[in-house]
Amino acid sequence: MDRTKEAIRIGIGGWVYEPWRGRFYPKGWQQRRELEYASRHVTSIEINSTYYAAQKPETYARWRDAVPDDFVFSAKAPKRITQSRRLASTGGQVDAFLGDLAHLRNRLGPVVWQLDRNAQVDRDDFTTFLDLIPDTLDGRRLRHVLDVRDAAFVNADYVAIARARGMAIVHTDSPDLPQIADISGDFVYARLMRSRTWIETGYPDEELAAWAALAQRWASGEDPAELPHVSPIAAPVQPREVFLYFISAAKERNPASAMALLSRLGIDTPGM
């Protein structure tokens, strides 16, 4: 596998979803082994359950041990933090969440901080909050992703704030959420939310081909100008890791979308 391929991770959101049983998971597959199966057919999974409820350290350890050595998770920060009226007051909760998350060890990839669109973001509160988020965890570098959904806040100043901290900004491909492809860190994080239930692979071939090309361009260091940007300043050209997830929309099709894109990129997975 060449270095560009090694830099690209393709995955899905979560792994517990009843319509995947008998469609993605083989008929009769044990539910307690679903993560084991999923992690051998995609190369990353975004953990969504962390957004809704605290997870025990032993749960993270169990997830860590269920996946292959080269597999990584991303994880969404809890909404009890990101929906706080005063983000700057959540330092203790941030530390507690990351302290538990540390049990994923080297299986931990990016951490996603999602601020929902029904909340107006205050710049001072937001920047103070970002200062609470550490760059390292137990001696390992942390990679952070910002997903601000307040359209009024998504501007060049937001990009500058993220760049100053080396935090990535989510590129969300969705008809319902702000779209911003400005690169602000040394990796790219994209969430694709347009899968269709009537297409077996979720996306038509030409769209999968386009996303494969974009993933390769991001990994090689490009900042594709045709994507929506809000800052006039382009990102420097440098190789980057790419994390691309099929999320939401026709969720029952997302594993097929991820596997089809992996195949197009020539990226092998262990299989079962």
Buried (B, 14 or more C-beta within 10 A) or exposed (E): EEEBBEBBBBBBBBBEBEEBBEBBBEEEBEEEEBBBBBBBBBBBBBBBBBBEEEBEEEBBEBBBEBBEEEBBBBBBBBBBBBBBEEBBBBBEBBBBBBEBBBBBBEBBBBBBBBBEBEBEBBEEBBBBBBEBBEEEBEEEEBBBBBBBBBEEBBEEEBBEBBBEBBBBBBBBBBEEBBBBBBBBBBBBBBBBBBBBEEBEBBBEEEBBEEBBEBBBBBBBBBBEEEBEBBBEEEBEEEBBBBBBBBBBBBBBBBBBBBBBBBBBBEBEBEEE
